[in-house]
């Protein structure tokens, strides 16, 4: 699924903790490169729960979707961006996912109200 440009970019994205992928209007994964979980297979990372059916439906309908999800002990920010073509129709969705675990920890530790847990941290 990866082309030469993806293979060249993959080590840089992986080092930065970034996974980039795109899917079509049927929610089918078209390509994936990089890593936000430190794994060796970006397509497997996508299938580990980075994408939810609800976020796919919303993005395909034309909404930009930003979610923070928990996978194991990590917090991953996932940004779905619909790509529009002629007549403003959504053609595909491009997604960027990156590990924000240190930021999430800082937010939980700095919370002014210890009994209030941010939604993204509720699974921890």
C-alpha positions as CSV (number, residue, x, y, z in Angstrom):
1,X,0.0,0.0,0.0
2,X,2.9,2.4,0.6
3,X,4.6,4.2,-2.2
4,X,8.3,5.4,-2.3
5,X,7.4,8.7,-0.8
6,X,5.7,7.0,2.1
7,X,8.7,4.8,2.7
8,X,11.0,7.8,2.8
9,X,8.7,9.7,5.2
10,X,7.9,6.7,7.4
11,X,11.1,6.8,9.6
12,X,10.7,10.5,10.2
13,X,7.0,10.2,11.2
14,X,7.7,7.2,13.4
15,X,10.5,9.0,15.2
16,X,8.1,11.9,15.8
17,X,5.4,9.6,17.0
18,X,3.1,10.4,14.1
19,X,0.9,8.0,12.2
20,X,-0.7,9.3,9.0
21,X,-3.3,7.4,7.0
22,X,-6.3,7.9,4.8
23,X,-9.5,6.0,4.1
24,X,-12.1,6.2,1.3
25,X,-15.8,6.9,1.5
26,X,-16.6,3.3,2.4
27,X,-14.2,3.5,5.4
28,X,-11.6,1.3,3.7
29,X,-8.0,2.0,4.6
30,X,-6.1,3.3,1.5
31,X,-2.7,3.8,3.0
32,X,-0.8,4.3,6.2
33,X,2.7,5.4,7.2
34,X,4.6,6.3,10.3
35,X,3.8,5.2,13.9
36,X,2.2,6.7,17.0
37,X,2.5,3.6,19.1
38,X,6.1,2.6,18.2
39,X,5.0,-0.5,16.2
40,X,6.4,-1.7,13.0
41,X,3.1,-2.0,11.0
42,X,1.2,1.3,10.5
43,X,-1.9,-0.6,9.1
44,X,-2.0,-2.7,12.3
45,X,-1.9,0.4,14.4
46,X,-4.9,1.8,12.6
47,X,-6.8,-1.4,13.3
48,X,-5.9,-1.3,17.0
49,X,-8.6,1.2,17.7
50,X,-7.3,4.5,16.4
51,X,-10.4,4.8,14.3
52,X,-14.0,4.4,15.6
53,X,-16.9,3.8,13.3
54,X,-18.6,6.9,14.6
55,X,-15.6,9.1,13.7
56,X,-15.4,7.6,10.3
57,X,-19.1,8.3,9.6
58,X,-18.7,11.9,10.9
59,X,-15.6,12.6,8.8
60,X,-17.2,11.0,5.6
61,X,-20.2,13.3,6.1
62,X,-17.8,16.3,5.9
63,X,-17.1,17.0,9.5
64,X,-13.5,17.6,10.8
65,X,-13.2,15.2,13.8
66,X,-10.6,15.5,16.6
67,X,-10.6,12.8,19.3
68,X,-8.3,11.8,22.1
69,X,-8.4,8.1,22.7
70,X,-6.6,5.7,25.1
71,X,-4.7,2.7,23.9
72,X,-3.0,0.9,26.8
73,X,-1.2,3.5,28.8
74,X,-1.1,6.0,25.9
75,X,-3.3,8.9,24.9
76,X,-3.5,9.4,21.2
77,X,-4.8,12.5,19.5
78,X,-6.6,11.6,16.2
79,X,-7.4,14.3,13.7
80,X,-9.7,13.3,10.8
81,X,-9.9,15.8,7.9
82,X,-12.3,15.3,5.0
83,X,-10.7,15.9,1.6
84,X,-13.1,17.7,-0.8
85,X,-13.0,17.5,-4.5
86,X,-15.1,19.1,-7.2
87,X,-18.5,20.5,-6.2
88,X,-17.3,20.4,-2.5
89,X,-17.9,16.6,-2.3
90,X,-15.9,14.6,0.2
91,X,-13.6,12.2,-1.7
92,X,-11.6,10.7,1.1
93,X,-10.5,11.3,4.7
94,X,-6.9,12.0,5.8
95,X,-6.0,11.2,9.4
96,X,-3.1,12.2,11.6
97,X,-2.6,10.4,14.9
98,X,0.0,11.2,17.4
99,X,1.0,10.3,21.0
100,X,0.0,13.1,23.4
101,X,0.6,11.0,26.6
102,X,2.9,13.5,28.2
103,X,0.5,16.4,27.6
104,X,-2.4,14.3,28.9
105,X,-0.5,13.5,32.1
106,X,0.3,17.1,32.6
107,X,-3.3,18.1,32.2
108,X,-4.5,15.4,34.7
109,X,-1.9,16.5,37.2
110,X,-2.7,20.2,36.8
111,X,-6.5,19.7,37.1
112,X,-7.8,22.3,39.5
113,X,-10.5,19.9,40.7
114,X,-9.1,16.5,41.5
115,X,-12.5,14.8,41.3
116,X,-13.1,16.1,37.7
117,X,-11.4,13.9,35.1
118,X,-11.1,15.1,31.5
119,X,-13.1,12.9,29.1
120,X,-10.0,11.6,27.3
121,X,-8.5,10.6,30.7
122,X,-11.5,8.7,31.9
123,X,-10.2,5.4,30.7
124,X,-7.0,5.6,32.6
